[in-house]
């Protein structure tokens, strides 16, 4: 099988720098993040965190980030409770090492809030993300990427907590800001349009959901091509909302 560019880079770094060089470890982590179909992504992420701890020490930034990646992999692999526990422990260390206003600390708070939601407590996710957003607005400003991402997650968890109308309104405001700040064709903007369709539909406006997704399919086809997974996902979502629009009782 032909190696990807990142796989070749890892092979070259192992050969030239050795397996324990920090640059080699970083490349291993980057490659693991892209290999969503790895046979055991949790074990892979855990081993990378262990190796960072051994080589760089427990308080090095790369070690702490690797621990966060391991926690997220646990959640993605079906154990949100383990993700929450690991992120709570990591947040304590982030606060000790970096302080409350460091980007890594703020990002860990966001990850913890989201996995609390996935673990069955959407109300806590909303509350924690609201507090985080207040801090990010103060520390990073309204146009920082992390602030905008938190606004999107907060809108989604408001919807998951049972308020799709609020989620739709917040997502619509965010979409306007993203279009202005990063442009209409940016991946974050396109994802936000898809989210807006979801929440408009769940708030009772399936006509708007279909209209938004119809245009999104056209734009993703133009930007990404018809065979891109995101384009195909938009097609599938459009088909779903068209069915629900014709049979609203099935929503």
PyMOL commands that set and color helices and strands:
alter all, ss='L'
color gray80, all
select helices_A, chain A and resi 5-17+22-34+41-56+61-76+80-97+103-118+122-139+145-160+164-181+187-202+206-224+229-246+248-250
alter helices_A, ss='H'
color red, helices_A
deselect
rebuild
show_as cartoon
